[in-house]
Amino acid sequence: MSTLVTSILARMAEVLRRPLDSIHYDSELSVLAPDSFVLVEMVIELQDEFGVRFDHSDMSDLRTVGDVIGLVERRLAA
């Protein structure tokens, strides 16, 4: 697992107030954070932490932790 992925997972665990070992690529965001406010907070924190910006359309496509990781990776590569 890359340092970037580890950092993303750690930040997500912190914001979602979940143990790191409970967050996996295929974990559904709706299960990890049923409150949409918490998901918005997580996205804002990830944008700030990694210096990336997500469009509104990006957020509607996020279903799993892997989706979030992939989006951060794509934004950093752009």
C-alpha positions as CSV (number, residue, x, y, z in Angstrom):
1,M,0.0,0.0,0.0
2,S,1.4,3.4,-1.0
3,T,2.2,6.2,1.5
4,L,-0.5,8.2,-0.2
5,V,-3.2,5.6,0.2
6,T,-2.1,5.1,3.8
7,S,-2.4,8.8,4.4
8,I,-5.9,9.0,2.8
9,L,-7.1,6.1,4.8
10,A,-5.7,7.5,8.1
11,R,-7.4,10.9,7.4
12,M,-10.7,9.3,6.6
13,A,-10.6,7.2,9.8
14,E,-9.9,10.3,11.8
15,V,-12.7,12.3,10.3
16,L,-15.2,9.4,10.3
17,R,-14.1,8.6,13.9
18,R,-13.6,4.9,12.9
19,P,-10.7,2.5,13.6
20,L,-8.3,2.5,10.7
21,D,-8.7,-1.3,10.4
22,S,-12.4,-0.9,9.8
23,I,-11.9,1.1,6.6
24,H,-11.3,-0.9,3.4
25,Y,-11.3,-0.1,-0.4
26,D,-14.7,-1.7,-0.8
27,S,-16.3,-0.1,2.3
28,E,-19.4,1.7,1.4
29,L,-19.4,5.4,2.4
30,S,-23.1,5.2,3.3
31,V,-22.3,2.6,5.9
32,L,-19.2,4.3,7.3
33,A,-21.0,7.7,7.6
34,P,-24.8,7.5,7.2
35,D,-24.9,11.3,8.0
36,S,-24.2,13.2,4.8
37,F,-22.8,16.1,6.8
38,V,-20.0,13.9,7.9
39,L,-19.2,12.9,4.3
40,V,-19.1,16.5,3.3
41,E,-16.7,17.2,6.2
42,M,-14.5,14.3,5.1
43,V,-14.4,15.6,1.5
44,I,-13.4,19.1,2.7
45,E,-10.7,17.7,5.0
46,L,-9.3,15.5,2.2
47,Q,-9.3,18.5,-0.2
48,D,-7.4,20.6,2.4
49,E,-5.0,17.8,3.4
50,F,-4.0,16.9,-0.1
51,G,-4.4,20.2,-1.9
52,V,-7.0,19.0,-4.4
53,R,-10.4,20.1,-5.4
54,F,-13.5,18.0,-6.2
55,D,-16.3,19.1,-8.4
56,H,-19.9,18.5,-7.3
57,S,-20.2,15.9,-10.0
58,D,-17.2,14.0,-8.5
59,M,-19.0,13.7,-5.2
60,S,-22.1,12.1,-6.7
61,D,-19.9,9.3,-8.0
62,L,-18.3,8.5,-4.7
63,R,-19.7,5.2,-3.3
64,T,-16.8,3.4,-1.7
65,V,-13.5,4.2,0.0
66,G,-11.8,3.1,-3.1
67,D,-13.7,5.7,-5.1
68,V,-12.4,8.4,-2.8
69,I,-8.8,7.1,-3.0
70,G,-9.0,7.0,-6.8
71,L,-10.4,10.5,-7.0
72,V,-7.6,11.9,-4.9
73,E,-5.0,10.1,-6.9
74,R,-6.5,11.4,-10.2
75,R,-6.6,14.9,-8.9
76,L,-3.0,14.8,-7.7
77,A,-1.9,13.4,-11.1
78,A,-3.7,16.1,-13.1
